[in-house]
Amino acid sequence: METISTHWVCNCCDALLSSEKPGTASVQWTNEAEPTPARPEPITSGVRSKTVDIVKGIAIILVVYGHTAQGMNHRGWWVGPGAAFSHTFVYSFHMPAFFFVAGLFVAGSLAKRGSRRFAIDKLKTILYPYVLLAILSVALEPLIGRFKFETKPFRWNVFLVNLADGQASWFLFVLFFCLMLALVTAWVPDWLRFLIAALTGMVVPLAIPGVSEVLHEFCFVAAGMWVGRRIFGLEQIRLSIAAAGFVVLAVMQAVAVSVLGVSVLGRWLYIEGGLTGVAGLFLLANVLDKHQIGDGLAWVGRASLAIFLLSAFAQGATREVLLRVFHLREFWPQLLLPTIFATLLPSIAWYQQDRWHIGWLFRWPF
């Protein structure tokens, strides 16, 4: 099973979960008053847009793909320029997409819930899964450690330090504190918040655990807060224009990654590459919105928190079955099958959480 790396996201937060109970029908964004949810939900509270679900679906699939590719690279099964390009291209925008989506709904959530309830909800739906994931990973280590590419002996002091500085699972930790930073800066004009966040992200070194990641990623939350509900204006763009825009942005991203390499993931270019990639994802989502492919991606996007939390286990189990039962090390089976099963199995768990009584995995149960 893959080691849960510091780049492991999914699913997750305002960026990963849905605002509606699993299995309910989605609705398009309107100007009507938002319905009161029957229970606290970890994601975008309020009425959802299918376009956002598609973006989350694409982004979380890329997360799973990226971790599968990393596992192949660690084992020496996929090395060279192709592997390097794939890694840099995917990581140049798929995580910024989740932070941007989280920022889209901050203002509406604050207006609806108030500051105190907003903070409590994030404790229950982001920080709680973060701590739970860390504890489960440690508890399961004696069982799954021998299947990992790399494992380290457990030490309480190391575990507690990693838990405190976000290294146990960086995304949920960083997302929580980004949203708390959004809360305390809610009074700042949107354009000024984004400008300060972008400049800070480009100046602050990446060597301070926890703090650096929050300051590095907050600019995308700030960008989402600035755009807000206006993002749904993309749904009115003609499909031909959206498709052409996506192709142009995708080519620009690919060329930048080819020319600049891993520096795209550095402090100075990460913001530009992230925002370009996010814009491309939304244009692609607009193209797919009326297609069956879009329906499938939205289905995955609504389950993105479960995918984030459980994909490493499903991915590792699939890889072990391929190796030990079918004796397969070929490139395509080892790349595609773990990615597919690590996406589908957690999605099924998400939609069956009430029947299987596993909702406690995704939100504070009390």
N, C-alpha and C positions, 0 to 999 in steps of 0.2 A: 504494500500500500504506500502511496506517496506520502512523504513528509509534508505536513501542513505548513506551507511556506509563508513568509511574511507578505507575499503578494497575493495570498489566497483570499478572494472575496466571497461571493455570492454571495448570495443571494444574499438579515440585512437591514431594516431601517426604512426610512421614508423612501429610499431609492430602490429597495428590493421588494417590498411587499405591496399588497394591494389594499385599497381602502374598503373593499367589500368582502364579505364572508365568502370563503371558498365555495364555488358552485353557483353563486348567484350570477344573474345576467349583468353584463356590463352596460353602461349607459354613456351617452355622449355628453360632453360638457355643455351646460346651459347657464343662463343667467338667473335661474331660479334658486331659491334658498336650498342649501345643502341639507340632506337628511341627516338626522342624528344617528350614528352607528349604534348597533345593538350592543357592541362590546368594543373595548379598545383594540385598535389595529395598528400594527407596526409601521404601516406605510403611509402613503398619501391619503390622508383622511379627507373624505369628501367625494364628490363625483369624479370619476376617472375618465380619461381619454384612451381610446384604443391605441392611438399613436404612441403614447407614452409606454403602454404595455409592450408594444412591439419593440421599441427602443430597448427596454429592459430585457426583453427576450433575446435580442441579438447580443446585447452586451454580456449577459450571463452565459450564453453559449460560448462566447469568445473567452470568458474567464475559464470555463471548464476545458476548452481546447488548449488554452495557454498552459494550464497546469499539466495536461496530458503531454504536450510537447516538451515541457520542462523535464518530465520524468524520462522521456525518451532521450533527451539530450544528456541527462545525468548518467544514463546507462550506456552512452555512446552509440545509440541506435539511430540518432538523427543529429548530425553535426555538419558544419560548413556554412556557406553564405546563405543558403535557403533557410536553415534553422535560425540564423541570426536575424535575417530580414523578418521572418514570421514573428519572432519574439518582439522585436522592436516595433513593428507595425501594430500589432495587437495592443501592446501595453502603452502605446502613444495616445490612446483615446478611450479604451473600454472602461477603465476606472473613472476617469473624468466624467463619463456619461452618468454613472450612478450618483456622483456628487451633484452634478448639474440638475438631474431630475429631483433630487431631494430638495434643492433650493427652490424649485418651481412652486412648491406648496407651503413654504414656510410662512409667508404672509397670511395666506388663507387659514392655515392651522392656528396661528397666533390669534387671529381675529375671532375664530370660532371657539377656541378653547381657553384662551388667556395664557399668560406666561407660566403660571404655576402648573397648570394641568399639562401644558406642552412639555415642560421639563420632566414631570412625572411619567408621562407617556413614553418619552424617550428612554428613561431609566428602565421601564418595563419591557420595551420592545426592541431596544438596541443594546444597552449595556447588559441586561440580563442574558440574552443569547450569547453575548461575548464571553461572559464569565462561565456560563453553562458549557459552551463549546470547549473552553480551556480545561474544565474539570473532566468532561467526558473523554477528551483526548488523552489526558493523563491516566484516567481509570482504565481505558482500553489498551494502553500501551503494552502491558504484559501479554496481551492476546495478539495484537497486530504488529508489534515492533519488529518481529523477525521477518515480516513480509515487506518492510519498508526498505528503500534504498539506503537510508541513513537513519540511525536512531542513537539517542544519547541517554545515559543513565539519569534517572530522575533525582533531582535535588530540590528540596523545598525552597531554599533561598533563591535558586535560579527561577523556579516556577513563579514565585511571588513577584520577583523583579520583572519578569516578562509580562506578568499580568498587569502590573502597575504602569509599565511604560508602553503598553500596546503591542508588544511583540508576540503575544500569544495568538493573536489574530488581528492584524493591523487595521483592516478595513472598518469593522464595527466600532473599534475603539476610536479611530480617527473621525468616523462619521458622527459619533455621539458628540465629541467635543467641537466639531465643526458646527453642529446644530446648536450647541450651547453658545458658541461664539456668535452665531446668527441671532440667537435670542437676545444677547446683551448689546448687539449693534443694530437692533431692529429700528431704532430711531434715526440712524444715519441714512442720508439720501442714498438710494440704490447705486447711482453712478459713482459716488464717492467711496462707498463700501467696496465696490469692485476694484476701483483704482488702487486703494490702499492695500487690498488683499493681493492684487497682482504684483505690485511693487514689493510687498513683503515676501511673497513666494519666490520672487526672483533674487532676493538679497539674502534671505536667511539660509545659512548652511544646512546641508542635509544630514549633519552628524549628531544632532540632538534627538535621541529616541523619543518618540511620541510627539514632542513639541514641533519638530521639523515637519513631520508628515501633516499635522493639522494645519500649520501655516502654509504648507506647500499645496494642499488640496482645497483650502477654504475659498480660494478665488473662484473655483467652479461652482461651489454653493452660492457664492455672491453673484456670479453670473446668472445662475438660475433664478435667484431672488429678483434680480434686475429685470429679467425677461418676464417672469411670472406667467400669468394666464395668457399673455399675448402669444405664447408659443403655439397655442391652438389655432392661431391664424394661418399656420402652415397647412391646415387641413383644407383651406380654400384655394391653395395654389394648384394650377393645372398640373396633371400628372406628367405631361411631357416636359414641363419646366422643372418639376421636382426631379425627374429622372436625369435630365441634363445636368442639373446642379449637383446631384449626387456623384455622377461620373466625373465631373470636373474636380470636386473636392477629394474624391478617392484617388484620382491620379496625382493631385497635388500632394496628398499625404504619402503616397507610395514613392514619389520622386524625392520628397524631403527625407524619408527614411533611408532610401537608397544612397543619397548623397551624404547625409549627415550622420547616419548610423545611430549608435547608442546615445550620441549627444542629444538626440531628440528627447530623450527621457531625462535630461538634465534640467537644472533650475531655469535656464534662460529660454529654452525652446519648448519645454513641456506644456506651458500654458497655451501657446499658439497652436501647437499640434493637437492638444486636447480639445480646444474649442473648435478647430477645423473638423476634427473627427466627429465631435458631437453634432455639429451642424449637418454633416454628411449622414449620420445615423437618422436624424429626424427627417431629412428629405427621403431617405430610403424607406422609412416607416410610412411616410405619406404615400409613396408609390405602392406599397404592399397592403395598405389599409383595407382595400376592398377585395383582396385576393385571399384564397384559402391558405396560402403560405403565411399571410399576415395573421390569420386566425390562429394558426399553430404557434407562431412566435408570441402572440399575445397570451396564449394559454401558458407557455413557458414563462413569460415575463411575470405573470401574476404569482407564479410559484418560485420566484427568484430567491427569496429568503431561504426556503427549504433546500434549494440547489446549493446555495452558498454554504449552508451548514453541513449538508450530508454528502455532497458530491465527492469529496476526497475518499470517503469510505466505499461508495459505489464504484468509483474509478479504480481504486486499488483492488477491490474484489474481482472486477472484470479482468484486470490485467493478470491476476493470479490464475484465474480460470483459463485464460488464453495460454499462459505459460505452462501450467501444470497438467491441465486436462488435454488441451489441443496442441500443446508444444509449438505455439505460434510466436515467432518474433518478427514476422514480416512487417514492413513499414505501415501499410495501410490498415491492416487489422488492429495493430497496436495504437494507431493514431485515432481511428474513427470509432471503433467499438467502445473503448473506455469513455470517450467523449459522449457518445450517444446514450449509453446506459447511465452515466453519471449525471446526465440531464433528465432523462425520463423517470428513473426510479425515485429520486427525490421529489419530482413533480407529482407523481402518483401519491406519494406520502403526504404531500401538502394538501391535495384535494380530498384525501381520505382521513385527514387528521381527526375529524369529529368521530367518525366510525371507529377508527383505531385508537382513539383516546390518547393522541400524541400531541395535542395542541400545546402542552407544556414545553415542548422542544422549541417553540417559536415565540412564545410570549409568557410573561409572568402569569402563573396560573391562579393566583389568589386575589 
